[in-house]
Structure formats: structure tokens, C-alpha cells
Amino acid sequence: MAIDTKSMPIYLDKPSLSPNAKLVLEKRYLRRDETGEIIETPDEMFWRVARAVASVEHSYDLQADTEAITSAFYEIMAGLLFLPNSSALLNAGTGRGQMAGSMVLPVEDSLDSVFDAVKLAVMVHRGGSGIGFDFSSIRPSGDRAGSRPDAAIGPVALIDVFSRATQNIRQGGIRRGCNAVSLSIDHPDIVEFIRAKADQSSLSNFYTCVAITDDFMQRAKQGMDYPLINPRTRGVSRWLNAKEVFDQIVDQAWRNGEPGLNFPDRINRDNPTPQLGALHHVSGCGEQPLLPNEFAHLGSINLSRIVKSEGDQNRIDFDLLARIASTAVRFLDNLIDLTDYPTVESMLATKRTRKIGLGVMGLADMLFQLKIPYDSEQAIKVAGQVMSFIQRQALEASIELGCKRGPYPVCAGNRMLLRNASRTTIAPTGTISLIAGCTPSIEPVFATVFVRNAFKGEHQMLDINPHFEKAARQAGVFTSDLIERLVRCNHLHQQPDVPEELKRLFVTAHQVSPEWHIKMQAAFQEFTDAAVSKTVNLPHNADREELGSIFTQAYDIGLKGITAYRDQSRSSQPFCTGDNGICLVRKYMNRVEKDGNIITPSQC
């Protein structure tokens, strides 16, 4: 579906930003002058980005109505219907170049390659993007290096080099660089890699992930040994028991949430360009498998804004969703051309496939409005319907762009003139969901009331889900006492004064059983070209056996990757409940009582 420039504007009224959203924008996104003073409003930011992204139109059509297209781009952002990845909000229209959320950097088994990659990693982080690495080609520690038989330091020590080099580089000047690194399960240093973050202060700006093959999983299920392969010689280094190694992965993930798993054989069954090679790398949060040097340009539709009322019923507005999706595909395709790439190699790699990643956020909020519990078959069905619709709209929009602008360069042999080799991705949306005022990505709500530790603990932000607040008010149970109890313990289902229908609807992340987390991820994966970034949240008392079962189920159901996190398994975490939120609750409730109004969450 093309953008209908004759019927602009086509979207909803512009909602107000929450205080939390304004704080995030002020801290990270709004432009500042040389003295550090903010010189831009949120509305001006949206116009800045819209104009910059629409400016690409003249590259393809000198008669393009850029004013109408700018308005369309502005409306989906300012209407909080769609937001691009953080780099685009930061950099578009500022003279700084990177627009992508992340990229993957190849690291070959040579000193020149390693230090070239370190230099490029610093450049990429300074531009605002995260990085995915795969160190599987690096020779193991103690291996031959030059004329010395045992001088190689191995991948884990090299990862530490990258970590130290990028640790204090702030992405786009606003946050520390984020990296993800994977190592093949058959690398001789795999056990050391699994334990690399046993000390939680180690590799603090790296997320670790083990690349698990089909062969390994079959051997692990049967308790068989498997070979470790030296990437330098391609010979067998030694043999390990697959079940014992799998159990070590489970143990370490139980201790602090890492490593996660990705399944490269499953990933490559969906490889849109196998003629260019296998996909060994995934982007910074695991949502986008990429070829070496490719950048990932991502954006997400806010599902909480596509529900409309009809009498006393709510339903999904698929007409609105279609318009948002088609506009967003055009937006993301333009970002590819707007990006100022750090190297010629990264520009060529990205433009030869023109991969984009249109995803979603606010799923839990959408389900709340539809009165559908997250852990239900109806929720899984609706999730599949929504994502299949988005995938179809994104495909149609990409074909239309391909007909007008030309297909991606290596599209030869594809019966459809696709503009983009892949089009849909489910990213984490941690920060942009805060701006949009919705739940992140496809996750269940962490809690109906909780405290968000933000900006390295500088700020604590109260988060009360607006749909819960509305429902609790209608039920007559929204009181200071209830909110204080919830911020202390997060156990809505244990509150005697809350109606059962509210307890069932507002199920939180730790109440959702692992099976439902995996079912939801699978529902989206079925209709997603790339991969799905999602976390299976576990209560603190979950055991290792339960976690091992989650990993096995994820593989068996056909996921491309899996991350699980046991509550309080790290010394610090971004979301929490407890007494430290009581002061924020009281400020909020005092303001509510004073004004006598229902106000949006976090306005304290």
C-alpha cells in the first residue's frame, strides 16, 4: 500500500507525552547547544527526523511531494504510532550520520583484522549503533600464533579487549555502547566462554550468546559426545559430552541470565540471500541475523494505539495498521539511504540487501484493551493475526517500492521485485517504548506498578500501567494502599480487594509460565522474516531443570534464539519492586487526590 499523499493527514490525534517519556527525551535525544542547554522540543525532534528521512524521496522522484511525505512521517512518530530505532531519533537531520540500530562486525583470525575491528567498533558506537560480533573464527587460547606454539590468547581474552575499548564510548554521546557476541558451540574455548560472565563485572557492555547447532542439540538429548573443532586447522581438538556442556550453559544462565542461545541452522533456513553466504552473526539484541558489515535499520509499530472503541467493545483497527505499516516500510527504506556509513564495505553490504526490520511494541497493552489475558490461546491467536497482517503489508509495500525504485541489488532470481531482502523483525524496544508510553516489544507487563531504575540509577521512575489504572478505578479499588502494596511486592493476584477478572487480565511477566512465553515468541516468529528478541522471565525460585526445559522447548518449537532471566539473579536490574517506590507512589496519589482527575502514569 503506497502513501496516499492526497488524503494527508490520515492518522490519529497527537497524544501527550508522559513525564517519563519527556525525561528520556531530554536526557538522551533532544538537541543541545555547545553549553549543554536543550534547544529542541519533542515536537521539533519529530519534525527534524521526518524532514530528514523524507529528503531521500527526491533521489528517486524529482516530483515527489516531500511536504506530504514529511507530514506522514511526522504523524506516525508524533502520534506515537511508530518509532524508529534510537539512532534515527538521535541523528537524523543533525549532520551525524548513522541511522541504524545495530550492525555486525566480522572479526577474522589475524591481528590486523582484530585491531581494524576494534577501531571500527569505536566509530560505530560513537555514531549511535550497537554491534553484534561472532568470534567463532578466532583460534583457541594456547594455540599457535606465528612462530610461537602456545601464544594465542583466544576469543574470550579478545572479547575483553573489545569490551575495554568500547566501554566508555557513548552511543551518539548519550549511552554506553551495547554489544552482543556469540561463539559456536564447537569452539575449543566454549566452556571458558560460557563462564565468561560468572563475574558479573566482567564484559559488562557485552551480551553473550552460544550458537547451538542441530547436531549438538540431538547429541545433548542423547547424552552423546561431540567434537570441538579448531577454527585454524579445522581439525578435532577434543571431545566433550554434549549434555554436560548444555547443563553448564543452563547453570550459568540460571545464575545471571547469560549466555543466551541462538540456533544458526534454524536461522539459515530462512536466509533470504544464501548466495551471499550463511548467516553467522546476529545484531546487538539478537533480533536481526546479518551478513558481515550489514547495518540493521529498525522501527516498531505501537500496538496499543491501534485499538478503537465500537460501543462497549474494543477491536483492532486493521485499516489504520495497514497505513502505518506501509508508511513505516518507506520510512525505513529511506533510512538506508540517509545513513552515513563508517566504511565503504558497510555501505555496500547494507545496500546490496537493503534489509529493514519492522516490528511491534505495546502488545500487552493491546491485549489489555481487548480484555484478553496474555497467557491464553486467544492471545496467541490474535498475536499471529496481527503479525501476519503486518508481514503481508510490509511485503506489499516493499514490492511497490521495488517496482518504483528498483529491487535490492542481489534480488535476481526472486519472482517478486522486492526492495528489501527482509522486512520484519521483533526488536526489544526498551527505550522507544518508554517514549511511546507502552509496554516493550511483545513482552507481558513486568508489573502493574513498579519502579524503573534509569540512567545508571540517577532517576527512579514510577510506572503504573494506564490500562490497569483505568480498570482499577472503574472497579473502585484504585487506592493509595493498593498501589503501595503493589509497588512493594508486585503480586496483584494476591490482593484480596482486587476483582478476579482484573487479576486474570493483568497477568504479569513472572506469573506467565515459561510455556506461554515461548508460545508467544513462536507466534510472532512464524510471521517474522528475521528473528524475535524476547526474554522469558522466571521467578527467583525457578530451578535449573526448569530453565533447561525452556531452552529445549525453544529449540523444539523452532525459535531462532532464546534468552531467559531469573528475577534478582543480577546485582542490579532495570525494573524493580520494593519499598524504594513508596515515596513516588505517595507523590503520585497526592497529586491525583488534589486534582481529582485520572491522569497518565508516572505523572508524579
C-alpha positions as CSV (number, residue, x, y, z in Angstrom):
1,M,0.0,0.0,0.0
2,A,1.5,3.3,-1.0
3,I,1.3,6.5,1.0
4,D,-1.8,8.3,-0.1
5,T,-0.5,11.9,-0.4
6,K,-3.9,13.2,-1.5
7,S,-5.6,12.3,1.8
8,M,-3.0,13.6,4.4
9,P,-3.2,13.6,7.3
10,I,-4.5,10.1,7.7
11,Y,-3.7,9.3,11.3
12,L,-4.9,9.8,14.8
13,D,-4.8,12.8,17.1
14,K,-1.4,13.5,18.7
15,P,-1.3,12.1,22.3
16,S,0.6,13.9,25.0
17,L,3.9,12.5,26.2
18,S,4.2,11.1,29.7
19,P,6.6,12.7,32.1
20,N,8.8,9.6,31.9
21,A,8.9,10.0,28.1
22,K,9.8,13.6,28.4
23,L,12.6,12.8,30.8
24,V,14.0,10.2,28.5
25,L,13.9,12.6,25.5
26,E,15.6,15.3,27.5
27,K,18.3,13.0,28.8
28,R,19.1,11.2,25.5
29,Y,17.5,12.6,22.4
30,L,16.8,16.3,22.2
31,R,19.5,18.5,20.7
32,R,21.7,20.7,22.9
33,D,23.8,23.7,22.2
34,E,27.5,23.9,23.0
35,T,26.8,24.7,26.6
36,G,24.7,21.7,27.1
37,E,21.3,23.5,27.1
38,I,18.4,21.8,25.4
39,I,17.5,23.7,22.2
40,E,14.8,21.4,20.9
41,T,11.3,20.3,21.9
42,P,10.0,16.8,21.4
43,D,7.7,18.0,18.7
44,E,10.6,19.7,16.9
45,M,12.6,16.5,17.2
46,F,9.8,14.6,15.4
47,W,9.7,17.2,12.6
48,R,13.6,17.1,12.4
49,V,13.6,13.4,11.8
50,A,10.6,13.4,9.5
51,R,12.1,16.1,7.2
52,A,15.5,14.4,7.1
53,V,14.0,11.0,6.2
54,A,11.6,12.5,3.6
55,S,14.5,14.3,1.9
56,V,15.6,11.0,0.4
57,E,12.5,11.0,-1.8
58,H,14.0,13.3,-4.4
59,S,16.7,10.8,-5.0
60,Y,14.1,8.6,-6.7
61,D,11.5,11.1,-7.9
62,L,12.2,14.8,-8.5
63,Q,8.5,15.5,-8.4
64,A,7.9,13.8,-5.1
65,D,5.6,15.6,-2.7
66,T,8.1,15.7,0.1
67,E,5.9,18.0,2.2
68,A,3.1,15.4,2.3
69,I,5.5,12.6,2.9
70,T,7.2,14.6,5.7
71,S,3.8,15.1,7.3
72,A,3.1,11.3,7.1
73,F,6.4,10.5,8.7
74,Y,5.8,13.2,11.4
75,E,2.3,11.9,12.2
76,I,3.2,8.3,12.8
77,M,6.0,9.4,15.1
78,A,4.3,12.3,16.9
79,G,1.1,10.2,17.1
80,L,3.3,7.5,18.9
81,L,2.0,5.0,16.3
82,F,5.6,4.1,15.1
83,L,9.1,5.0,16.2
84,P,12.4,4.2,14.5
85,N,15.4,2.9,16.4
86,S,17.2,5.3,18.7
87,S,20.0,6.2,16.3
88,A,17.5,7.7,13.8
89,L,15.9,9.8,16.5
90,L,19.3,11.0,17.6
91,N,21.0,11.6,14.3
92,A,18.5,12.3,11.5
93,G,18.8,15.9,10.5
94,T,21.7,16.7,12.8
95,G,24.7,16.2,10.5
96,R,25.6,13.0,12.3
97,G,25.2,10.0,10.1
98,Q,24.3,6.6,11.5
99,M,20.5,5.8,11.4
100,A,20.7,2.0,12.1
101,G,20.1,0.4,15.5
102,S,23.0,-2.0,15.1
103,M,25.3,-3.8,12.8
104,V,27.5,-6.9,12.7
105,L,31.3,-6.7,12.5
106,P,33.4,-9.6,11.2
107,V,36.5,-10.5,13.3
108,E,38.9,-12.7,11.4
109,D,41.7,-14.7,12.9
110,S,44.5,-12.2,12.4
111,L,45.9,-9.2,14.4
112,D,45.2,-6.8,11.5
113,S,41.5,-7.9,11.4
114,V,41.2,-7.7,15.2
115,F,42.5,-4.2,15.6
116,D,40.7,-2.9,12.5
117,A,37.5,-4.2,14.0
118,V,38.3,-2.5,17.4
119,K,38.8,0.8,15.6
120,L,35.6,0.4,13.6
121,A,33.6,-0.7,16.7
122,V,34.6,2.6,18.4
123,M,33.4,4.5,15.3
124,V,30.1,2.7,15.1
125,H,29.4,3.2,18.8
126,R,30.2,6.9,18.5
127,G,27.7,7.1,15.7
128,G,25.0,5.6,17.9
129,S,24.7,1.9,16.8
130,G,25.2,-1.3,18.7
131,I,27.3,-4.2,17.4
132,G,26.9,-7.9,17.0
133,F,30.1,-10.0,16.9
134,D,30.9,-13.6,16.2
135,F,34.3,-14.8,17.5
136,S,34.0,-18.4,16.2
137,S,36.8,-18.0,13.7
138,I,39.3,-16.9,16.3
139,R,41.9,-19.6,17.2
140,P,41.6,-21.0,20.7
141,S,43.8,-19.9,23.6
142,G,47.1,-21.7,23.8
143,D,47.1,-22.3,20.1
144,R,50.0,-21.5,17.7
145,A,50.4,-17.8,16.9
146,G,53.2,-17.0,14.4
147,S,56.3,-18.9,15.3
148,R,55.2,-19.5,18.9
149,P,53.3,-22.8,19.6
150,D,51.2,-21.6,22.5
151,A,50.9,-17.8,22.3
152,A,47.3,-17.3,21.1
153,I,45.1,-15.6,23.7
154,G,41.8,-17.0,22.4
155,P,38.4,-15.4,21.8
156,V,37.4,-14.7,25.5
157,A,40.5,-12.6,26.1
158,L,39.9,-10.8,22.8
159,I,36.3,-10.1,23.7
160,D,37.7,-8.4,26.9
161,V,39.9,-6.2,24.6
162,F,36.8,-5.1,22.7
163,S,34.9,-4.6,25.9
164,R,37.5,-2.3,27.4
165,A,37.9,-0.4,24.1
166,T,34.2,0.4,23.8
167,Q,33.2,0.5,27.5
168,N,33.4,4.3,27.8
169,I,32.3,5.2,24.3
170,R,28.8,6.6,24.5
171,Q,26.5,5.8,21.6
172,G,25.6,9.1,19.9
173,G,27.0,10.8,23.0
174,I,24.2,9.5,25.3
175,R,24.8,6.0,26.4
176,R,27.5,3.4,26.7
177,G,28.0,1.1,23.7
178,C,26.0,-2.1,23.6
179,N,27.4,-5.3,22.1
180,A,26.4,-8.9,21.6
181,V,28.9,-11.7,21.0
182,S,28.4,-15.3,20.0
183,L,30.6,-18.3,19.9
184,S,30.0,-21.6,18.2
185,I,29.2,-24.5,20.5
186,D,32.0,-26.5,18.8
187,H,34.8,-23.9,19.5
188,P,37.6,-25.3,21.7
189,D,37.1,-22.4,24.2
190,I,33.4,-22.8,24.5
191,V,33.5,-23.8,28.2
192,E,35.5,-20.7,29.1
193,F,33.1,-18.6,27.0
194,I,30.1,-20.0,28.8
195,R,31.6,-18.9,32.2
196,A,33.0,-15.6,30.9
197,K,30.4,-13.6,32.8
198,A,30.4,-15.6,36.0
199,D,31.9,-12.5,37.5
200,Q,29.1,-10.0,36.8
201,S,31.5,-7.1,36.5
202,S,33.2,-8.8,33.5
203,L,32.3,-7.8,30.0
204,S,29.6,-5.5,31.4
205,N,28.8,-4.0,28.0
206,F,28.6,-7.4,26.2
207,Y,25.7,-9.8,26.0
208,T,26.9,-13.3,25.4
209,C,25.2,-15.9,23.3
210,V,26.1,-19.5,22.3
211,A,25.4,-20.6,18.7
212,I,23.8,-24.0,19.1
213,T,23.7,-26.4,16.1
214,D,21.1,-29.0,15.4
215,D,23.7,-31.7,15.7
216,F,24.7,-30.5,19.2
217,M,21.1,-30.5,20.4
218,Q,20.5,-34.0,19.2
219,R,23.7,-35.2,20.9
220,A,22.8,-33.4,24.1
221,K,19.3,-35.1,24.2
222,Q,21.0,-38.5,23.8
223,G,23.9,-37.8,26.2
224,M,26.5,-38.2,23.4
225,D,29.9,-36.7,23.0
226,Y,30.6,-34.1,20.3
227,P,33.8,-32.8,18.7
228,L,35.4,-29.4,19.3
229,I,36.8,-28.0,16.1
230,N,39.9,-25.8,15.9
231,P,38.9,-23.0,13.5
232,R,42.6,-22.5,12.4
233,T,43.2,-26.1,11.4
234,R,39.6,-27.4,11.1
235,G,40.8,-30.5,13.0
236,V,39.2,-32.0,16.0
237,S,40.7,-30.5,19.2
238,R,38.9,-32.8,21.7
239,W,35.6,-34.3,22.6
240,L,33.1,-33.2,25.2
241,N,29.8,-34.6,26.4
242,A,27.1,-32.5,24.9
243,K,24.7,-33.0,27.8
244,E,27.3,-31.8,30.3
245,V,28.1,-28.7,28.2
246,F,24.4,-28.0,27.8
247,D,24.0,-28.2,31.6
248,Q,26.8,-25.7,32.1
249,I,25.1,-23.3,29.8
250,V,21.9,-23.7,31.8
251,D,23.7,-23.3,35.1
252,Q,25.4,-20.1,34.1
253,A,22.1,-18.7,32.6
254,W,20.3,-19.6,35.8
255,R,23.0,-17.6,37.7
256,N,22.7,-14.3,35.8
257,G,20.7,-14.6,32.6
258,E,23.6,-15.3,30.3
259,P,24.5,-16.8,27.9
260,G,21.5,-16.9,25.7
261,L,21.2,-19.2,22.8
262,N,20.8,-18.8,19.1
263,F,20.1,-21.5,16.6
264,P,22.1,-20.8,13.3
265,D,20.7,-23.8,11.4
266,R,17.1,-22.6,12.0
267,I,18.2,-19.0,11.1
268,N,19.8,-20.1,7.9
269,R,16.7,-22.0,6.8
270,D,15.2,-18.5,6.4
271,N,18.3,-16.9,4.9
272,P,16.9,-14.6,2.1
273,T,20.2,-14.4,0.3
274,P,22.0,-17.8,0.7
275,Q,24.1,-17.0,-2.4
276,L,25.9,-14.4,-0.3
277,G,26.8,-16.9,2.4
278,A,25.5,-18.2,5.6
279,L,24.2,-16.0,8.5
280,H,26.6,-16.5,11.4
281,H,26.1,-13.0,13.0
282,V,23.2,-11.5,14.9
283,S,22.7,-7.9,15.8
284,G,23.2,-6.4,19.2
285,C,20.0,-7.8,20.8
286,G,19.7,-11.0,18.7
287,E,16.7,-9.8,16.6
288,Q,18.4,-9.4,13.3
289,P,20.7,-12.0,11.6
290,L,23.0,-10.2,9.3
291,L,25.9,-10.8,6.9
292,P,29.3,-9.2,7.8
293,N,29.3,-5.4,7.8
294,E,25.5,-5.1,7.4
295,F,23.6,-2.5,9.3
296,A,20.1,-3.1,10.7
297,H,17.5,-0.2,10.3
298,L,14.7,-1.0,12.6
299,G,11.4,0.5,13.8
300,S,8.3,-0.6,15.7
301,I,4.6,-0.1,15.5
302,N,2.8,0.8,18.8
303,L,0.0,-1.8,19.0
304,S,-1.5,0.0,22.0
305,R,-2.6,2.8,19.6
306,I,-4.4,0.6,17.0
307,V,-7.3,-0.4,19.2
308,K,-10.6,1.5,18.6
309,S,-13.8,1.5,20.5
310,E,-17.1,0.5,19.0
311,G,-19.8,0.9,21.6
312,D,-18.8,-1.1,24.6
313,Q,-16.4,-3.2,22.6
314,N,-12.8,-2.7,21.5
315,R,-11.3,-4.0,18.3
316,I,-8.2,-3.8,16.2
317,D,-8.2,-1.1,13.5
318,F,-6.6,-3.0,10.7
319,D,-7.1,-0.2,8.2
320,L,-5.0,2.1,10.4
321,L,-2.5,-0.7,10.9
322,A,-2.1,-1.1,7.2
323,R,-1.4,2.6,6.7
324,I,1.1,2.7,9.5
325,A,2.9,-0.4,8.2
326,S,3.2,0.8,4.6
327,T,4.4,4.3,5.7
328,A,6.9,2.7,8.1
329,V,8.4,0.5,5.4
330,R,9.0,3.6,3.2
331,F,10.5,5.4,6.2
332,L,12.9,2.5,7.0
333,D,13.9,2.1,3.4
334,N,14.7,5.8,3.3
335,L,16.9,5.4,6.4
336,I,19.2,3.1,4.5
337,D,20.0,5.9,2.0
338,L,20.2,8.6,4.7
339,T,22.8,6.7,6.7
340,D,26.4,7.9,6.5
341,Y,28.3,4.6,6.7
342,P,31.6,4.4,8.5
343,T,33.2,2.3,5.7
344,V,32.6,1.6,2.1
345,E,32.3,-2.1,3.0
346,S,29.4,-1.4,5.4
347,M,27.6,0.7,2.8
348,L,27.9,-1.9,0.0
349,A,27.0,-4.7,2.4
350,T,23.8,-3.0,3.6
351,K,22.6,-1.6,0.3
352,R,23.0,-4.9,-1.6
353,T,20.3,-6.5,0.5
354,R,18.5,-3.4,2.0
355,K,17.3,-5.3,5.0
356,I,14.8,-3.5,7.2
357,G,13.2,-4.6,10.4
358,L,9.6,-3.5,11.1
359,G,8.4,-4.8,14.4
360,V,6.0,-4.0,17.2
361,M,5.7,-2.8,20.8
362,G,2.8,-2.4,23.1
363,L,1.4,-6.0,22.7
364,A,0.5,-6.4,26.3
365,D,-1.3,-3.0,26.3
366,M,-3.3,-4.0,23.2
367,L,-4.3,-7.3,24.9
368,F,-5.4,-5.3,28.0
369,Q,-7.7,-3.2,25.8
370,L,-9.1,-6.2,24.1
371,K,-9.6,-7.9,27.6
372,I,-7.5,-10.9,26.6
373,P,-5.1,-12.4,29.1
374,Y,-1.5,-12.7,27.8
375,D,-1.3,-16.4,28.7
376,S,-4.2,-17.6,26.7
377,E,-4.8,-19.3,23.4
378,Q,-6.9,-16.3,22.3
379,A,-3.8,-14.0,22.9
380,I,-1.6,-16.4,20.8
381,K,-4.3,-16.3,18.0
382,V,-4.5,-12.5,18.0
383,A,-0.8,-12.2,18.0
384,G,-0.5,-14.3,14.9
385,Q,-3.2,-12.4,13.2
386,V,-1.6,-9.1,13.9
387,M,1.9,-10.1,12.9
388,S,0.8,-12.0,9.8
389,F,-1.1,-8.8,8.7
390,I,2.0,-6.6,9.3
391,Q,4.2,-9.1,7.4
392,R,1.8,-9.1,4.5
393,Q,1.6,-5.3,4.4
394,A,5.3,-4.9,4.7
395,L,5.8,-7.3,1.8
396,E,3.3,-5.4,-0.4
397,A,4.9,-2.1,0.5
398,S,8.4,-3.5,-0.3
399,I,7.2,-4.9,-3.7
400,E,5.7,-1.5,-4.6
401,L,8.9,0.3,-3.7
402,G,10.8,-2.3,-5.7
403,C,8.7,-1.6,-8.7
404,K,9.3,2.2,-8.4
405,R,12.8,2.4,-7.1
406,G,14.2,-0.9,-8.2
407,P,14.7,-4.2,-6.2
408,Y,17.6,-4.8,-3.9
409,P,20.7,-5.5,-6.0
410,V,21.0,-9.2,-5.3
411,C,17.3,-9.8,-5.8
412,A,17.9,-11.6,-9.2
413,G,16.1,-14.9,-9.3
414,N,13.3,-13.8,-6.9
415,R,10.0,-13.8,-8.6
416,M,9.0,-10.6,-6.8
417,L,10.7,-7.3,-7.3
418,L,11.4,-6.8,-3.6
419,R,13.0,-3.7,-2.4
420,N,14.2,-5.3,0.9
421,A,15.6,-8.8,1.4
422,S,13.9,-9.0,4.8
423,R,11.3,-6.7,6.2
424,T,10.1,-7.7,9.6
425,T,11.9,-8.0,12.9
426,I,10.9,-8.0,16.6
427,A,13.3,-5.8,18.5
428,P,13.4,-5.2,22.3
429,T,12.2,-1.5,22.0
430,G,13.4,-0.8,25.6
431,T,13.8,3.0,25.2
432,I,11.4,3.8,22.4
433,S,8.6,2.0,24.2
434,L,9.2,4.4,27.1
435,I,8.8,7.3,24.7
436,A,5.7,5.8,23.1
437,G,4.2,5.1,26.6
438,C,3.6,1.4,26.1
439,T,4.8,-2.0,27.2
440,P,8.1,-3.1,25.5
441,S,8.0,-5.2,22.3
442,I,5.9,-8.4,22.7
443,E,6.7,-8.8,26.4
444,P,4.0,-9.1,29.1
445,V,3.8,-6.2,31.5
446,F,6.6,-6.5,34.1
447,A,4.2,-5.4,36.8
448,T,1.1,-3.3,37.0
449,V,3.0,-0.9,39.3
450,F,6.8,-0.8,39.5
451,V,9.9,1.4,39.8
452,R,12.2,1.8,36.8
453,N,15.9,2.4,37.6
454,A,17.0,4.7,34.8
455,F,20.2,6.5,33.7
456,K,22.5,4.4,35.9
457,G,20.4,4.9,39.0
458,E,20.2,8.7,38.6
459,H,16.5,8.6,38.3
460,Q,13.8,6.3,39.6
461,M,10.6,6.5,37.6
462,L,7.2,5.2,38.8
463,D,5.4,3.2,36.2
464,I,1.7,2.5,36.6
465,N,0.1,0.8,33.7
466,P,-2.6,3.1,32.4
467,H,-5.0,0.3,31.4
468,F,-4.7,-1.2,34.9
469,E,-5.2,2.2,36.5
470,K,-8.4,2.8,34.4
471,A,-9.7,-0.7,35.1
472,A,-9.0,-0.4,38.8
473,R,-10.7,2.9,39.0
474,Q,-13.8,1.6,37.3
475,A,-13.8,-1.3,39.8
476,G,-13.4,1.1,42.7
477,V,-10.2,-0.4,44.0
478,F,-7.6,2.2,42.9
479,T,-6.4,3.3,46.3
480,S,-3.1,4.5,47.8
481,D,-3.0,1.4,50.0
482,L,-3.3,-0.9,47.0
483,I,-0.7,0.9,44.9
484,E,1.8,0.9,47.8
485,R,1.2,-2.8,48.3
486,L,1.8,-3.5,44.6
487,V,5.0,-1.4,44.4
488,R,6.3,-3.4,47.3
489,C,5.6,-6.9,46.1
490,N,4.3,-7.0,42.5
491,H,1.7,-9.6,43.5
492,L,-1.6,-8.4,42.0
493,H,-3.0,-11.9,42.2
494,Q,-2.6,-12.0,46.0
495,Q,-4.5,-8.8,46.7
496,P,-7.9,-9.7,48.3
497,D,-9.6,-6.5,47.3
498,V,-8.9,-6.8,43.6
499,P,-11.7,-8.5,41.5
500,E,-10.8,-11.9,40.0
501,E,-11.4,-10.7,36.4
502,L,-8.7,-8.0,36.9
503,K,-6.2,-10.4,38.4
504,R,-6.7,-12.7,35.4
505,L,-6.4,-10.0,32.8
506,F,-3.4,-8.1,34.2
507,V,-1.1,-11.1,34.4
508,T,2.5,-10.0,34.9
509,A,5.8,-11.3,33.5
510,H,6.6,-13.6,36.4
511,Q,3.1,-15.1,36.5
512,V,3.2,-16.1,32.9
513,S,4.5,-19.6,32.7
514,P,7.6,-20.3,30.5
515,E,5.5,-22.3,28.1
516,W,3.3,-19.2,27.3
517,H,6.4,-17.0,26.9
518,I,7.7,-19.5,24.3
519,K,4.3,-19.8,22.6
520,M,4.0,-16.1,22.2
521,Q,7.6,-15.8,20.8
522,A,6.8,-18.7,18.4
523,A,3.5,-17.0,17.3
524,F,5.5,-13.9,16.2
525,Q,8.4,-15.9,14.8
526,E,6.1,-17.6,12.4
527,F,5.3,-14.3,10.7
528,T,8.7,-12.6,11.1
529,D,11.3,-12.6,8.4
530,A,14.3,-12.1,10.7
531,A,14.2,-13.1,14.4
532,V,12.4,-12.3,17.6
533,S,14.1,-10.7,20.6
534,K,12.3,-11.7,23.7
535,T,13.0,-12.6,27.4
536,V,11.5,-15.5,29.3
537,N,11.1,-14.1,32.8
538,L,11.4,-16.5,35.6
539,P,10.7,-16.0,39.3
540,H,13.7,-16.1,41.7
541,N,12.8,-19.6,42.9
542,A,12.9,-21.2,39.5
543,D,15.3,-24.1,39.3
544,R,17.9,-25.1,36.7
545,E,15.8,-28.0,35.5
546,E,13.0,-25.6,34.6
547,L,15.5,-23.4,32.7
548,G,16.9,-26.3,30.8
549,S,13.4,-27.3,29.7
550,I,12.8,-23.8,28.4
551,F,15.9,-23.9,26.3
552,T,14.9,-27.3,24.9
553,Q,11.3,-26.2,24.2
554,A,12.6,-23.1,22.4
555,Y,14.7,-25.3,20.1
556,D,12.0,-27.9,19.5
557,I,9.3,-25.3,18.7
558,G,11.6,-23.7,16.0
559,L,12.7,-20.4,17.6
560,K,15.8,-18.7,16.3
561,G,17.1,-17.7,19.7
562,I,16.1,-17.6,23.4
563,T,17.0,-15.6,26.4
564,A,15.8,-16.3,29.9
565,Y,16.2,-14.2,33.0
566,R,15.6,-15.3,36.6
567,D,14.5,-12.4,38.8
568,Q,17.1,-10.9,41.1
569,S,19.9,-13.1,39.6
570,R,21.9,-10.0,38.9
571,S,23.1,-7.4,41.5
572,S,21.3,-4.7,39.6
573,Q,18.3,-4.7,37.2
574,P,16.3,-2.1,35.4
575,F,12.9,-2.9,36.8
576,C,12.2,-3.5,40.5
577,T,9.6,-3.5,43.2
578,G,10.1,-2.7,46.8
579,D,10.0,0.0,49.5
580,N,12.0,2.4,47.4
581,G,8.9,3.2,45.3
582,I,6.7,4.2,48.2
583,C,7.7,7.8,48.1
584,L,7.0,8.0,44.4
585,V,3.6,6.4,44.9
586,R,2.6,8.8,47.6
587,K,3.6,11.8,45.5
588,Y,1.5,10.4,42.6
589,M,-1.5,9.7,44.7
590,N,-1.4,13.1,46.5
591,R,-1.5,14.7,43.1
592,V,-4.4,12.5,41.9
593,E,-6.4,13.4,45.0
594,K,-5.6,17.1,44.7
595,D,-6.5,17.3,41.0
596,G,-9.4,14.8,41.2
597,N,-8.5,13.6,37.7
598,I,-7.5,10.3,36.1
599,I,-4.0,11.2,34.8
600,T,-1.5,9.3,32.8
601,P,1.0,7.0,34.6
602,S,4.1,8.4,36.1
603,Q,2.9,12.0,36.3
604,C,4.4,12.4,39.8
